[in-house]
Amino acid sequence: MTDGSVLRRKAGGAARAAATGPDGAARAFRLALARAARDEVGLDLEVTRLAEARMSLAELLEQPPDRAFLAMLEGPEGGLGTMALSPEVMAALIEVQTTGRLTGAPPPPRRPTRTDAAMVAGTLDRALRDMEAGLAESPDLAWAGGFHYASFLDDARPLGLLLDDQPYRVMTATVVLGDAGRQGRVLLALPAEGRGPKPVAKKPAAPDPAQAARAWSQALSAAVAQSEVTLHAVIGRIRLPLAQVSAFRVGAVLPIGQASIDTVALEAAGGRKVAEARLGQNRGLRALRLNRIEDAGAAARAPVPVAPHPAAAGAPPDATARPPEAPMARSA
């Protein structure tokens, strides 16, 4: 696809978006879908066509594409809706998150999995939130606002049992994915009867500086609390001369001394101990059961002193010796 064709397509999409007017669920859904794909996973998604219709439940059940990802949406007063992603759209969202790019040829269609649901749910929730925010002053907020992702179906057959037999407002978006020009469809169906919040008459007044500062501090704290931290589960430590480490060979055995699975230290960066735990398993995986939590306000803990290995005192290293009682670690 040439740069000129990309520019023409984007210009045409902007003209179509402007023609829909400043309000309405169609325009809000169009913009929210593109923004969510871009900001959540880095996928360039453009809605080239959007059709609106009012359908019965029987008509709605015929709309989702084969092998579509079906998200169940929950809204105000227990109302249920659905968002269906065609296999092409779901595959693009997964591909960008796993490989960091979108190729020209889509992978073969397959049945959605729970892993797919975990990777797609954030984008769908973001699109629903942005659509609701775009309808703050629109009457469409009453039926299109307040919905969020609840679960997913890998088969369309139970959909008729989960949704109420009532009229639905259905928006079907034809989308272009990335510069490679891959296409797909996104369907959003919500109960036609409005149960959501009423639109606001005007925007709320701007908060005073003190309130804005508090909000900024709370938002920053929340963002920091969501940051990832690496923890190390330490069973034991040994200290060795560099010469012995340089002489490591596959199959060498290193005694760990008094290490025990009952007293595993959970340490953060810099060797600061945050908890004590016991090593075990859960559902076939290695797991730690926390026995004690360190005081979060205590001073940073100094690195754990490690008793020197006998080889450090001049004893020759023995790669075949294996003490009968001590836990062992085998170098790879």
C-alpha positions, 0 to 999 in steps of 0.5 A: 500500500502506497503512502498516497493511498494511506493518506487518501484513506485517512482523509476519507475516514476523517470526512466521514467522521465529520459528516456524522455530526458532533454527537451520537453513539455512532461517532462516539463508537467510531472514535473510541474503537480507534483510540482504544486500539491505538492507546492500549496495544499500539494497533492502527485501526480505522473504521471505514464504514459503520452501519446502525440498525435496530434488531430483535434477538433472533436477528442479532444472533445471525450477525456475529461472524464465524469463530468470532470472539464474543464478549459479554457486556454488563451494564446498568440495572443488570442489562446485558449486551455483546461485542463481537470481534471477527477473527481478523480483528482478534488476530490483529490485537493478539499479533501486535501484543505478542510480536510487536507488529502486524504482518500483511497476511492474517493467521488462519481463523481459530477458536478464541481462548481464555488467553485471548480474552485476557489480552483483548478485554482491556481494549474492549473496556477502554473502547466502552469507557471512551464511548461513554465519555464521548456521550456525556452530553448526548441522549444516546448515553441512556442506552450506550453508557455504563457497559463494561466487559464481563466475560467471553464466549468461544461459541455463539450458541449460548448467546441466545440463552444469555441475552434477554428477548428484547430489541437491540441497537446494533452498530457494525463497524468495518475496520482496516487494521494497520498499513497492511490493509487487513480488514475485519468487523466489530459488532456492538449490540446493546439493549435498545431500552435506555437504562443508563445515566442521563446526559449532563446539561453542561460540563462540571466546573473546573476544580480549584487548584488544591483539589487538582493537586490532590487528584494529581497526587492520587493519580500518581500514587495509583500509577506507581502502585500499578508498577511492576516489581521484581521479587527474588525467592532466596533459599540460600546463598554461598560465596565462592572465589572467582577462580572457582566460579570461572572453573564451573563445568556442566554437572558441577554440584554446589552445596548450599549449607543450611538452606531449608524450604521452610524459610525462604526469603522473599527479597526486593531490589538491593536485597531488602527482605520483604517477607518469609515464606515456605516453598510448596506447590499449587495446581502443579506449579511451584508456589510460596506460602507467606509466613511473615511480612516484614515491616514496610516502614523499617530501614532498608535491610543490609545484604544478608551475610553469607558464610564463605564456602570451604573452598574460599579458605584454600580447600580445593573445589570438588565437583563430584562431592555431594553432602548427604544431608544438605540441599543441592543446587546444580549449575546449568 
